[in-house]
Amino acid sequence: MNIMIVDDNAKMRGMIRSFLSKSVQQVVECADGNEVLAAYERHQPDWILMDVVMKEVDGITATKALRRSFPEAKVIILTQYDDTEVRAQAEHAGAVGFVLKENLSELLRIL
């Protein structure tokens, strides 16, 4: 399985990478939502783990753009914000899952 981690926090990307190391073959990392389209086109990951809050392009906007260009892309929103509005926005953007960063074990169930 190949994944893409999109998060502006390098330590968080490393923690997610380490947590999933036994379950994945390849990990591609992006530091902002503005990198997602090009990275997806280049690497075609099985799953995208997308943070919500990032500096230039947020995860909801990046998910919408990604799903518009690549409808087959499977995005899981991975965030610290347990908010019904954020969940609704993620679903509307085309995300297939929503996981809180404090509960990474939920990722293994979905993946």
Biopython code that builds the backbone (N, CA, C, O; Angstrom):
import numpy as np
from Bio.PDB.StructureBuilder import StructureBuilder

atoms = [
    (1, "MET", "N", (0.840, -1.169, 0.000)),
    (1, "MET", "CA", (0.000, 0.000, 0.000)),
    (1, "MET", "C", (0.895, 1.247, 0.000)),
    (1, "MET", "O", (1.904, 1.297, 0.703)),
    (2, "ASN", "N", (0.517, 2.232, -0.786)),
    (2, "ASN", "CA", (1.238, 3.496, -0.873)),
    (2, "ASN", "C", (0.353, 4.619, -0.350)),
    (2, "ASN", "O", (-0.833, 4.691, -0.673)),
    (3, "ILE", "N", (0.940, 5.495, 0.461)),
    (3, "ILE", "CA", (0.163, 6.595, 1.016)),
    (3, "ILE", "C", (0.868, 7.922, 0.791)),
    (3, "ILE", "O", (2.074, 7.973, 0.550)),
    (4, "MET", "N", (0.087, 8.998, 0.876)),
    (4, "MET", "CA", (0.608, 10.353, 0.868)),
    (4, "MET", "C", (0.150, 11.023, 2.164)),
    (4, "MET", "O", (-1.032, 10.995, 2.506)),
    (5, "ILE", "N", (1.091, 11.616, 2.868)),
    (5, "ILE", "CA", (0.784, 12.345, 4.095)),
    (5, "ILE", "C", (0.907, 13.832, 3.781)),
    (5, "ILE", "O", (1.959, 14.296, 3.343)),
    (6, "VAL", "N", (-0.177, 14.577, 4.008)),
    (6, "VAL", "CA", (-0.191, 16.017, 3.742)),
    (6, "VAL", "C", (-0.418, 16.724, 5.071)),
    (6, "VAL", "O", (-1.530, 16.733, 5.599)),
    (7, "ASP", "N", (0.641, 17.312, 5.605)),
    (7, "ASP", "CA", (0.577, 17.991, 6.903)),
    (7, "ASP", "C", (1.714, 18.995, 6.963)),
    (7, "ASP", "O", (2.833, 18.687, 6.553)),
    (8, "ASP", "N", (1.442, 20.189, 7.465)),
    (8, "ASP", "CA", (2.481, 21.217, 7.518)),
    (8, "ASP", "C", (3.453, 21.021, 8.677)),
    (8, "ASP", "O", (4.439, 21.750, 8.782)),
    (9, "ASN", "N", (3.194, 20.059, 9.539)),
    (9, "ASN", "CA", (4.054, 19.786, 10.681)),
    (9, "ASN", "C", (4.940, 18.564, 10.368)),
    (9, "ASN", "O", (4.454, 17.435, 10.311)),
    (10, "ALA", "N", (6.227, 18.806, 10.170)),
    (10, "ALA", "CA", (7.156, 17.728, 9.813)),
    (10, "ALA", "C", (7.209, 16.640, 10.888)),
    (10, "ALA", "O", (7.328, 15.461, 10.556)),
    (11, "LYS", "N", (7.123, 17.009, 12.160)),
    (11, "LYS", "CA", (7.144, 16.012, 13.235)),
    (11, "LYS", "C", (5.914, 15.112, 13.166)),
    (11, "LYS", "O", (6.004, 13.904, 13.385)),
    (12, "MET", "N", (4.778, 15.707, 12.864)),
    (12, "MET", "CA", (3.552, 14.915, 12.743)),
    (12, "MET", "C", (3.652, 13.966, 11.552)),
    (12, "MET", "O", (3.258, 12.805, 11.659)),
    (13, "ARG", "N", (4.171, 14.441, 10.420)),
    (13, "ARG", "CA", (4.354, 13.555, 9.268)),
    (13, "ARG", "C", (5.254, 12.382, 9.635)),
    (13, "ARG", "O", (4.986, 11.243, 9.252)),
    (14, "GLY", "N", (6.319, 12.662, 10.376)),
    (14, "GLY", "CA", (7.232, 11.601, 10.806)),
    (14, "GLY", "C", (6.565, 10.616, 11.736)),
    (14, "GLY", "O", (6.794, 9.411, 11.630)),
    (15, "MET", "N", (5.743, 11.106, 12.644)),
    (15, "MET", "CA", (5.042, 10.234, 13.581)),
    (15, "MET", "C", (4.060, 9.327, 12.833)),
    (15, "MET", "O", (3.972, 8.134, 13.124)),
    (16, "ILE", "N", (3.326, 9.889, 11.874)),
    (16, "ILE", "CA", (2.380, 9.093, 11.095)),
    (16, "ILE", "C", (3.134, 8.055, 10.267)),
    (16, "ILE", "O", (2.739, 6.892, 10.196)),
    (17, "ARG", "N", (4.218, 8.495, 9.645)),
    (17, "ARG", "CA", (5.048, 7.576, 8.844)),
    (17, "ARG", "C", (5.537, 6.414, 9.707)),
    (17, "ARG", "O", (5.456, 5.256, 9.297)),
    (18, "SER", "N", (6.033, 6.716, 10.876)),
    (18, "SER", "CA", (6.535, 5.693, 11.783)),
    (18, "SER", "C", (5.407, 4.754, 12.233)),
    (18, "SER", "O", (5.582, 3.536, 12.267)),
    (19, "PHE", "N", (4.270, 5.322, 12.571)),
    (19, "PHE", "CA", (3.125, 4.535, 13.036)),
    (19, "PHE", "C", (2.663, 3.536, 11.982)),
    (19, "PHE", "O", (2.280, 2.411, 12.305)),
    (20, "LEU", "N", (2.703, 3.958, 10.709)),
    (20, "LEU", "CA", (2.208, 3.110, 9.619)),
    (20, "LEU", "C", (3.304, 2.308, 8.916)),
    (20, "LEU", "O", (3.031, 1.641, 7.919)),
    (21, "SER", "N", (4.518, 2.362, 9.413)),
    (21, "SER", "CA", (5.667, 1.784, 8.706)),
    (21, "SER", "C", (5.510, 0.304, 8.355)),
    (21, "SER", "O", (6.021, -0.140, 7.327)),
    (22, "LYS", "N", (4.825, -0.453, 9.179)),
    (22, "LYS", "CA", (4.664, -1.890, 8.900)),
    (22, "LYS", "C", (3.534, -2.168, 7.920)),
    (22, "LYS", "O", (3.412, -3.281, 7.409)),
    (23, "SER", "N", (2.705, -1.157, 7.656)),
    (23, "SER", "CA", (1.539, -1.361, 6.805)),
    (23, "SER", "C", (1.691, -0.795, 5.401)),
    (23, "SER", "O", (0.862, -1.068, 4.533)),
    (24, "VAL", "N", (2.737, -0.014, 5.166)),
    (24, "VAL", "CA", (2.855, 0.661, 3.869)),
    (24, "VAL", "C", (4.199, 0.357, 3.214)),
    (24, "VAL", "O", (5.193, 0.084, 3.888)),
    (25, "GLN", "N", (4.203, 0.412, 1.871)),
    (25, "GLN", "CA", (5.450, 0.221, 1.142)),
    (25, "GLN", "C", (6.111, 1.555, 0.812)),
    (25, "GLN", "O", (7.332, 1.689, 0.892)),
    (26, "GLN", "N", (5.289, 2.545, 0.437)),
    (26, "GLN", "CA", (5.840, 3.847, 0.039)),
    (26, "GLN", "C", (5.048, 4.959, 0.702)),
    (26, "GLN", "O", (3.823, 4.901, 0.799)),
    (27, "VAL", "N", (5.774, 5.975, 1.156)),
    (27, "VAL", "CA", (5.147, 7.156, 1.740)),
    (27, "VAL", "C", (5.673, 8.379, 1.012)),
    (27, "VAL", "O", (6.882, 8.573, 0.884)),
    (28, "VAL", "N", (4.750, 9.198, 0.541)),
    (28, "VAL", "CA", (5.076, 10.486, -0.070)),
    (28, "VAL", "C", (4.585, 11.545, 0.904)),
    (28, "VAL", "O", (3.494, 11.421, 1.460)),
    (29, "GLU", "N", (5.383, 12.581, 1.113)),
    (29, "GLU", "CA", (4.991, 13.635, 2.037)),
    (29, "GLU", "C", (4.849, 14.969, 1.326)),
    (29, "GLU", "O", (5.629, 15.300, 0.433)),
    (30, "CYS", "N", (3.836, 15.733, 1.735)),
    (30, "CYS", "CA", (3.624, 17.103, 1.264)),
    (30, "CYS", "C", (3.472, 17.983, 2.497)),
    (30, "CYS", "O", (2.849, 17.580, 3.480)),
    (31, "ALA", "N", (4.042, 19.186, 2.444)),
    (31, "ALA", "CA", (3.983, 20.099, 3.576)),
    (31, "ALA", "C", (2.828, 21.088, 3.482)),
    (31, "ALA", "O", (2.601, 21.858, 4.415)),
    (32, "ASP", "N", (2.096, 21.078, 2.371)),
    (32, "ASP", "CA", (0.971, 21.996, 2.217)),
    (32, "ASP", "C", (0.033, 21.474, 1.135)),
    (32, "ASP", "O", (0.436, 20.697, 0.270)),
    (33, "GLY", "N", (-1.209, 21.908, 1.195)),
    (33, "GLY", "CA", (-2.201, 21.475, 0.230)),
    (33, "GLY", "C", (-1.895, 21.868, -1.199)),
    (33, "GLY", "O", (-2.397, 21.245, -2.135)),
    (34, "ASN", "N", (-1.069, 22.906, -1.381)),
    (34, "ASN", "CA", (-0.743, 23.342, -2.742)),
    (34, "ASN", "C", (0.177, 22.360, -3.468)),
    (34, "ASN", "O", (0.397, 22.510, -4.670)),
    (35, "GLU", "N", (0.715, 21.369, -2.777)),
    (35, "GLU", "CA", (1.608, 20.373, -3.379)),
    (35, "GLU", "C", (0.875, 19.090, -3.785)),
    (35, "GLU", "O", (1.457, 18.228, -4.444)),
    (36, "VAL", "N", (-0.376, 18.961, -3.403)),
    (36, "VAL", "CA", (-1.095, 17.696, -3.499)),
    (36, "VAL", "C", (-1.337, 17.224, -4.932)),
    (36, "VAL", "O", (-1.075, 16.063, -5.245)),
    (37, "LEU", "N", (-1.824, 18.088, -5.796)),
    (37, "LEU", "CA", (-2.170, 17.654, -7.156)),
    (37, "LEU", "C", (-0.969, 17.092, -7.902)),
    (37, "LEU", "O", (-1.048, 16.012, -8.486)),
    (38, "ALA", "N", (0.134, 17.816, -7.884)),
    (38, "ALA", "CA", (1.334, 17.354, -8.592)),
    (38, "ALA", "C", (1.864, 16.060, -7.976)),
    (38, "ALA", "O", (2.266, 15.150, -8.700)),
    (39, "ALA", "N", (1.868, 15.974, -6.648)),
    (39, "ALA", "CA", (2.378, 14.762, -5.983)),
    (39, "ALA", "C", (1.468, 13.565, -6.259)),
    (39, "ALA", "O", (1.952, 12.451, -6.459)),
    (40, "TYR", "N", (0.166, 13.787, -6.270)),
    (40, "TYR", "CA", (-0.749, 12.684, -6.560)),
    (40, "TYR", "C", (-0.548, 12.188, -7.992)),
    (40, "TYR", "O", (-0.470, 10.984, -8.234)),
    (41, "GLU", "N", (-0.466, 13.113, -8.922)),
    (41, "GLU", "CA", (-0.287, 12.733, -10.320)),
    (41, "GLU", "C", (1.009, 11.945, -10.519)),
    (41, "GLU", "O", (1.047, 10.983, -11.287)),
    (42, "ARG", "N", (2.058, 12.355, -9.829)),
    (42, "ARG", "CA", (3.365, 11.716, -9.964)),
    (42, "ARG", "C", (3.405, 10.339, -9.308)),
    (42, "ARG", "O", (3.988, 9.410, -9.868)),
    (43, "HIS", "N", (2.795, 10.189, -8.131)),
    (43, "HIS", "CA", (2.971, 8.964, -7.335)),
    (43, "HIS", "C", (1.744, 8.049, -7.273)),
    (43, "HIS", "O", (1.890, 6.863, -6.977)),
    (44, "GLN", "N", (0.544, 8.563, -7.543)),
    (44, "GLN", "CA", (-0.691, 7.767, -7.526)),
    (44, "GLN", "C", (-0.818, 6.905, -6.263)),
    (44, "GLN", "O", (-0.946, 5.685, -6.364)),
    (45, "PRO", "N", (-0.786, 7.525, -5.079)),
    (45, "PRO", "CA", (-0.891, 6.729, -3.843)),
    (45, "PRO", "C", (-2.272, 6.101, -3.697)),
    (45, "PRO", "O", (-3.251, 6.575, -4.275)),
    (46, "ASP", "N", (-2.331, 5.033, -2.920)),
    (46, "ASP", "CA", (-3.602, 4.366, -2.640)),
    (46, "ASP", "C", (-4.487, 5.215, -1.722)),
    (46, "ASP", "O", (-5.711, 5.218, -1.850)),
    (47, "TRP", "N", (-3.849, 5.930, -0.800)),
    (47, "TRP", "CA", (-4.567, 6.738, 0.185)),
    (47, "TRP", "C", (-3.841, 8.060, 0.392)),
    (47, "TRP", "O", (-2.617, 8.128, 0.278)),
    (48, "ILE", "N", (-4.602, 9.114, 0.698)),
    (48, "ILE", "CA", (-4.044, 10.419, 1.065)),
    (48, "ILE", "C", (-4.543, 10.731, 2.474)),
    (48, "ILE", "O", (-5.748, 10.714, 2.728)),
    (49, "LEU", "N", (-3.628, 11.011, 3.377)),
    (49, "LEU", "CA", (-3.951, 11.409, 4.746)),
    (49, "LEU", "C", (-3.760, 12.909, 4.808)),
    (49, "LEU", "O", (-2.631, 13.394, 4.741)),
    (50, "MET", "N", (-4.847, 13.651, 4.935)),
    (50, "MET", "CA", (-4.850, 15.102, 4.750)),
    (50, "MET", "C", (-5.176, 15.851, 6.037)),
    (50, "MET", "O", (-6.235, 15.651, 6.633)),
    (51, "ASP", "N", (-4.261, 16.708, 6.457)),
    (51, "ASP", "CA", (-4.528, 17.620, 7.571)),
    (51, "ASP", "C", (-5.520, 18.677, 7.100)),
    (51, "ASP", "O", (-5.687, 18.871, 5.896)),
    (52, "VAL", "N", (-6.170, 19.352, 8.016)),
    (52, "VAL", "CA", (-7.122, 20.395, 7.643)),
    (52, "VAL", "C", (-6.446, 21.758, 7.608)),
    (52, "VAL", "O", (-6.526, 22.463, 6.603)),
    (53, "VAL", "N", (-5.782, 22.135, 8.692)),
    (53, "VAL", "CA", (-5.215, 23.479, 8.801)),
    (53, "VAL", "C", (-3.768, 23.471, 8.311)),
    (53, "VAL", "O", (-2.891, 22.836, 8.898)),
    (54, "MET", "N", (-3.550, 24.202, 7.208)),
    (54, "MET", "CA", (-2.205, 24.377, 6.654)),
    (54, "MET", "C", (-2.082, 25.825, 6.190)),
    (54, "MET", "O", (-3.091, 26.507, 6.015)),
    (55, "LYS", "N", (-0.865, 26.292, 5.992)),
    (55, "LYS", "CA", (-0.625, 27.710, 5.768)),
    (55, "LYS", "C", (-1.192, 28.273, 4.469)),
    (55, "LYS", "O", (-1.907, 29.275, 4.498)),
    (56, "GLU", "N", (-0.892, 27.656, 3.341)),
    (56, "GLU", "CA", (-1.306, 28.241, 2.068)),
    (56, "GLU", "C", (-2.637, 27.692, 1.572)),
    (56, "GLU", "O", (-3.570, 28.456, 1.325)),
    (57, "VAL", "N", (-2.732, 26.388, 1.426)),
    (57, "VAL", "CA", (-3.964, 25.752, 0.956)),
    (57, "VAL", "C", (-4.396, 24.727, 1.994)),
    (57, "VAL", "O", (-3.681, 23.762, 2.266)),
    (58, "ASP", "N", (-5.578, 24.948, 2.573)),
    (58, "ASP", "CA", (-6.051, 24.048, 3.631)),
    (58, "ASP", "C", (-6.474, 22.696, 3.051)),
    (58, "ASP", "O", (-6.646, 22.545, 1.842)),
    (59, "GLY", "N", (-6.633, 21.737, 3.932)),
    (59, "GLY", "CA", (-6.939, 20.374, 3.522)),
    (59, "GLY", "C", (-8.300, 20.189, 2.873)),
    (59, "GLY", "O", (-8.455, 19.323, 2.012)),
    (60, "ILE", "N", (-9.283, 20.977, 3.262)),
    (60, "ILE", "CA", (-10.615, 20.879, 2.646)),
    (60, "ILE", "C", (-10.539, 21.346, 1.197)),
    (60, "ILE", "O", (-11.061, 20.684, 0.300)),
    (61, "THR", "N", (-9.895, 22.475, 0.968)),
    (61, "THR", "CA", (-9.729, 23.005, -0.381)),
    (61, "THR", "C", (-8.905, 22.047, -1.238)),
    (61, "THR", "O", (-9.248, 21.794, -2.393)),
    (62, "ALA", "N", (-7.831, 21.520, -0.682)),
    (62, "ALA", "CA", (-6.976, 20.584, -1.418)),
    (62, "ALA", "C", (-7.726, 19.295, -1.754)),
    (62, "ALA", "O", (-7.550, 18.737, -2.836)),
    (63, "THR", "N", (-8.558, 18.826, -0.831)),
    (63, "THR", "CA", (-9.347, 17.620, -1.084)),
    (63, "THR", "C", (-10.328, 17.844, -2.222)),
    (63, "THR", "O", (-10.466, 16.993, -3.101)),
    (64, "LYS", "N", (-11.012, 18.985, -2.213)),
    (64, "LYS", "CA", (-11.943, 19.307, -3.305)),
    (64, "LYS", "C", (-11.222, 19.313, -4.650)),
    (64, "LYS", "O", (-11.693, 18.710, -5.614)),
    (65, "ALA", "N", (-10.088, 19.989, -4.711)),
    (65, "ALA", "CA", (-9.331, 20.085, -5.964)),
    (65, "ALA", "C", (-8.841, 18.704, -6.415)),
    (65, "ALA", "O", (-8.902, 18.367, -7.598)),
    (66, "LEU", "N", (-8.364, 17.931, -5.470)),
    (66, "LEU", "CA", (-7.858, 16.596, -5.790)),
    (66, "LEU", "C", (-8.973, 15.706, -6.342)),
    (66, "LEU", "O", (-8.792, 15.048, -7.366)),
    (67, "ARG", "N", (-10.113, 15.685, -5.674)),
    (67, "ARG", "CA", (-11.233, 14.834, -6.100)),
    (67, "ARG", "C", (-11.834, 15.308, -7.429)),
    (67, "ARG", "O", (-12.358, 14.507, -8.203)),
    (68, "ARG", "N", (-11.753, 16.612, -7.682)),
    (68, "ARG", "CA", (-12.233, 17.129, -8.960)),
    (68, "ARG", "C", (-11.341, 16.634, -10.101)),
    (68, "ARG", "O", (-11.837, 16.233, -11.154)),
    (69, "SER", "N", (-10.033, 16.664, -9.887)),
    (69, "SER", "CA", (-9.083, 16.237, -10.913)),
    (69, "SER", "C", (-8.895, 14.723, -10.963)),
    (69, "SER", "O", (-8.668, 14.152, -12.030)),
    (70, "PHE", "N", (-8.992, 14.082, -9.807)),
    (70, "PHE", "CA", (-8.770, 12.639, -9.702)),
    (70, "PHE", "C", (-9.890, 12.029, -8.847)),
    (70, "PHE", "O", (-9.692, 11.797, -7.654)),
    (71, "PRO", "N", (-11.050, 11.769, -9.434)),
    (71, "PRO", "CA", (-12.196, 11.277, -8.660)),
    (71, "PRO", "C", (-11.935, 9.964, -7.917)),
    (71, "PRO", "O", (-12.618, 9.651, -6.942)),
    (72, "GLU", "N", (-10.954, 9.209, -8.378)),
    (72, "GLU", "CA", (-10.640, 7.929, -7.724)),
    (72, "GLU", "C", (-9.802, 8.094, -6.459)),
    (72, "GLU", "O", (-9.629, 7.131, -5.712)),
    (73, "ALA", "N", (-9.281, 9.288, -6.204)),
    (73, "ALA", "CA", (-8.427, 9.531, -5.038)),
    (73, "ALA", "C", (-9.204, 9.288, -3.743)),
    (73, "ALA", "O", (-10.340, 9.738, -3.590)),
    (74, "LYS", "N", (-8.570, 8.567, -2.816)),
    (74, "LYS", "CA", (-9.197, 8.260, -1.529)),
    (74, "LYS", "C", (-8.494, 9.085, -0.444)),
    (74, "LYS", "O", (-7.328, 8.860, -0.119)),
    (75, "VAL", "N", (-9.242, 10.042, 0.100)),
    (75, "VAL", "CA", (-8.704, 10.972, 1.088)),
    (75, "VAL", "C", (-9.310, 10.687, 2.453)),
    (75, "VAL", "O", (-10.524, 10.553, 2.608)),
    (76, "ILE", "N", (-8.422, 10.600, 3.438)),
    (76, "ILE", "CA", (-8.843, 10.540, 4.839)),
    (76, "ILE", "C", (-8.378, 11.840, 5.488)),
    (76, "ILE", "O", (-7.189, 12.160, 5.481)),
    (77, "ILE", "N", (-9.314, 12.569, 6.039)),
    (77, "ILE", "CA", (-8.947, 13.774, 6.778)),
    (77, "ILE", "C", (-8.387, 13.326, 8.122)),
    (77, "ILE", "O", (-9.011, 12.550, 8.846)),
    (78, "LEU", "N", (-7.211, 13.825, 8.434)),
    (78, "LEU", "CA", (-6.518, 13.489, 9.681)),
    (78, "LEU", "C", (-6.247, 14.799, 10.402)),
    (78, "LEU", "O", (-5.382, 15.571, 9.990)),
    (79, "THR", "N", (-6.983, 15.051, 11.473)),
    (79, "THR", "CA", (-6.955, 16.368, 12.095)),
    (79, "THR", "C", (-7.046, 16.284, 13.606)),
    (79, "THR", "O", (-7.351, 15.235, 14.174)),
    (80, "GLN", "N", (-6.775, 17.410, 14.242)),
    (80, "GLN", "CA", (-6.942, 17.500, 15.691)),
    (80, "GLN", "C", (-8.290, 18.132, 16.049)),
    (80, "GLN", "O", (-8.631, 18.226, 17.228)),
    (81, "TYR", "N", (-9.057, 18.565, 15.046)),
    (81, "TYR", "CA", (-10.313, 19.271, 15.271)),
    (81, "TYR", "C", (-11.506, 18.330, 15.184)),
    (81, "TYR", "O", (-11.899, 17.911, 14.096)),
    (82, "ASP", "N", (-12.075, 18.003, 16.330)),
    (82, "ASP", "CA", (-13.253, 17.145, 16.386)),
    (82, "ASP", "C", (-14.476, 18.056, 16.397)),
    (82, "ASP", "O", (-15.039, 18.359, 17.449)),
    (83, "ASP", "N", (-14.867, 18.478, 15.215)),
    (83, "ASP", "CA", (-15.915, 19.475, 15.061)),
    (83, "ASP", "C", (-16.891, 19.002, 13.987)),
    (83, "ASP", "O", (-16.470, 18.568, 12.915)),
    (84, "THR", "N", (-18.177, 19.081, 14.264)),
    (84, "THR", "CA", (-19.168, 18.601, 13.297)),
    (84, "THR", "C", (-19.123, 19.395, 11.996)),
    (84, "THR", "O", (-19.356, 18.825, 10.930)),
    (85, "GLU", "N", (-18.835, 20.673, 12.050)),
    (85, "GLU", "CA", (-18.749, 21.493, 10.834)),
    (85, "GLU", "C", (-17.563, 21.054, 9.965)),
    (85, "GLU", "O", (-17.685, 20.958, 8.744)),
    (86, "VAL", "N", (-16.431, 20.791, 10.593)),
    (86, "VAL", "CA", (-15.254, 20.322, 9.848)),
    (86, "VAL", "C", (-15.540, 18.954, 9.242)),
    (86, "VAL", "O", (-15.164, 18.695, 8.099)),
    (87, "ARG", "N", (-16.193, 18.086, 9.985)),
    (87, "ARG", "CA", (-16.567, 16.770, 9.449)),
    (87, "ARG", "C", (-17.482, 16.915, 8.230)),
    (87, "ARG", "O", (-17.294, 16.232, 7.223)),
    (88, "ALA", "N", (-18.469, 17.806, 8.327)),
    (88, "ALA", "CA", (-19.390, 18.027, 7.210)),
    (88, "ALA", "C", (-18.656, 18.586, 5.989)),
    (88, "ALA", "O", (-18.919, 18.174, 4.859)),
    (89, "GLN", "N", (-17.736, 19.526, 6.222)),
    (89, "GLN", "CA", (-16.951, 20.090, 5.120)),
    (89, "GLN", "C", (-16.084, 19.015, 4.468)),
    (89, "GLN", "O", (-15.962, 18.971, 3.244)),
    (90, "ALA", "N", (-15.491, 18.160, 5.275)),
    (90, "ALA", "CA", (-14.641, 17.076, 4.756)),
    (90, "ALA", "C", (-15.456, 16.122, 3.891)),
    (90, "ALA", "O", (-15.018, 15.729, 2.810)),
    (91, "GLU", "N", (-16.624, 15.757, 4.359)),
    (91, "GLU", "CA", (-17.490, 14.856, 3.603)),
    (91, "GLU", "C", (-17.927, 15.513, 2.290)),
    (91, "GLU", "O", (-17.911, 14.878, 1.236)),
    (92, "HIS", "N", (-18.308, 16.766, 2.366)),
    (92, "HIS", "CA", (-18.733, 17.499, 1.163)),
    (92, "HIS", "C", (-17.582, 17.625, 0.164)),
    (92, "HIS", "O", (-17.813, 17.622, -1.045)),
    (93, "ALA", "N", (-16.369, 17.734, 0.648)),
    (93, "ALA", "CA", (-15.191, 17.846, -0.224)),
    (93, "ALA", "C", (-14.847, 16.530, -0.907)),
    (93, "ALA", "O", (-14.117, 16.513, -1.898)),
    (94, "GLY", "N", (-15.376, 15.420, -0.376)),
    (94, "GLY", "CA", (-15.122, 14.123, -0.994)),
    (94, "GLY", "C", (-14.243, 13.188, -0.184)),
    (94, "GLY", "O", (-13.845, 12.132, -0.677)),
    (95, "ALA", "N", (-13.935, 13.560, 1.053)),
    (95, "ALA", "CA", (-13.137, 12.672, 1.904)),
    (95, "ALA", "C", (-13.943, 11.416, 2.230)),
    (95, "ALA", "O", (-15.157, 11.479, 2.426)),
    (96, "VAL", "N", (-13.261, 10.287, 2.285)),
    (96, "VAL", "CA", (-13.930, 9.020, 2.582)),
    (96, "VAL", "C", (-13.785, 8.621, 4.052)),
    (96, "VAL", "O", (-14.364, 7.627, 4.489)),
    (97, "GLY", "N", (-13.016, 9.394, 4.803)),
    (97, "GLY", "CA", (-12.828, 9.104, 6.214)),
    (97, "GLY", "C", (-12.402, 10.339, 6.981)),
    (97, "GLY", "O", (-11.949, 11.325, 6.400)),
    (98, "PHE", "N", (-12.554, 10.271, 8.288)),
    (98, "PHE", "CA", (-12.214, 11.380, 9.174)),
    (98, "PHE", "C", (-11.650, 10.767, 10.445)),
    (98, "PHE", "O", (-12.346, 10.039, 11.152)),
    (99, "VAL", "N", (-10.380, 11.064, 10.735)),
    (99, "VAL", "CA", (-9.707, 10.477, 11.893)),
    (99, "VAL", "C", (-9.038, 11.582, 12.691)),
    (99, "VAL", "O", (-8.416, 12.484, 12.129)),
    (100, "LEU", "N", (-9.172, 11.501, 13.994)),
    (100, "LEU", "CA", (-8.493, 12.456, 14.864)),
    (100, "LEU", "C", (-7.044, 12.023, 15.068)),
    (100, "LEU", "O", (-6.756, 10.834, 15.206)),
    (101, "LYS", "N", (-6.142, 12.992, 15.086)),
    (101, "LYS", "CA", (-4.724, 12.683, 15.253)),
    (101, "LYS", "C", (-4.434, 11.975, 16.567)),
    (101, "LYS", "O", (-3.458, 11.232, 16.670)),
    (102, "GLU", "N", (-5.262, 12.195, 17.556)),
    (102, "GLU", "CA", (-5.059, 11.538, 18.847)),
    (102, "GLU", "C", (-5.467, 10.069, 18.815)),
    (102, "GLU", "O", (-5.246, 9.345, 19.786)),
    (103, "ASN", "N", (-6.058, 9.625, 17.714)),
    (103, "ASN", "CA", (-6.520, 8.238, 17.601)),
    (103, "ASN", "C", (-5.998, 7.609, 16.307)),
    (103, "ASN", "O", (-6.782, 7.147, 15.479)),
    (104, "LEU", "N", (-4.686, 7.592, 16.137)),
    (104, "LEU", "CA", (-4.092, 7.057, 14.911)),
    (104, "LEU", "C", (-4.415, 5.591, 14.663)),
    (104, "LEU", "O", (-4.387, 5.134, 13.521)),
    (105, "SER", "N", (-4.720, 4.856, 15.717)),
    (105, "SER", "CA", (-5.048, 3.439, 15.530)),
    (105, "SER", "C", (-6.279, 3.276, 14.648)),
    (105, "SER", "O", (-6.436, 2.242, 14.000)),
    (106, "GLU", "N", (-7.145, 4.265, 14.612)),
    (106, "GLU", "CA", (-8.322, 4.233, 13.736)),
    (106, "GLU", "C", (-7.917, 4.180, 12.266)),
    (106, "GLU", "O", (-8.642, 3.628, 11.438)),
    (107, "LEU", "N", (-6.757, 4.755, 11.943)),
    (107, "LEU", "CA", (-6.258, 4.707, 10.565)),
    (107, "LEU", "C", (-6.062, 3.269, 10.089)),
    (107, "LEU", "O", (-6.415, 2.930, 8.960)),
    (108, "LEU", "N", (-5.509, 2.444, 10.940)),
    (108, "LEU", "CA", (-5.253, 1.052, 10.564)),
    (108, "LEU", "C", (-6.549, 0.328, 10.230)),
    (108, "LEU", "O", (-6.588, -0.495, 9.315)),
    (109, "ARG", "N", (-7.598, 0.632, 10.963)),
    (109, "ARG", "CA", (-8.900, 0.012, 10.696)),
    (109, "ARG", "C", (-9.408, 0.421, 9.308)),
    (109, "ARG", "O", (-9.907, -0.421, 8.561)),
    (110, "ILE", "N", (-9.288, 1.685, 8.965)),
    (110, "ILE", "CA", (-9.786, 2.190, 7.682)),
    (110, "ILE", "C", (-8.921, 1.710, 6.528)),
    (110, "ILE", "O", (-9.435, 1.287, 5.493)),
    (111, "LEU", "N", (-7.609, 1.778, 6.708)),
    (111, "LEU", "CA", (-6.709, 1.395, 5.632)),
    (111, "LEU", "C", (-6.755, -0.099, 5.386)),
    (111, "LEU", "O", (-6.054, -0.602, 4.508)),
]
sb = StructureBuilder()
sb.init_structure("model")
sb.init_model(0)
sb.init_chain("A")
sb.init_seg("    ")
for serial, (resi, resn, name, xyz) in enumerate(atoms, 1):
    if name == "N":
        sb.init_residue(resn, " ", resi, " ")
    sb.init_atom(name, np.array(xyz, "f"), 0.0, 1.0, " ", f" {name:<3s}", serial, name[0])
structure = sb.get_structure()
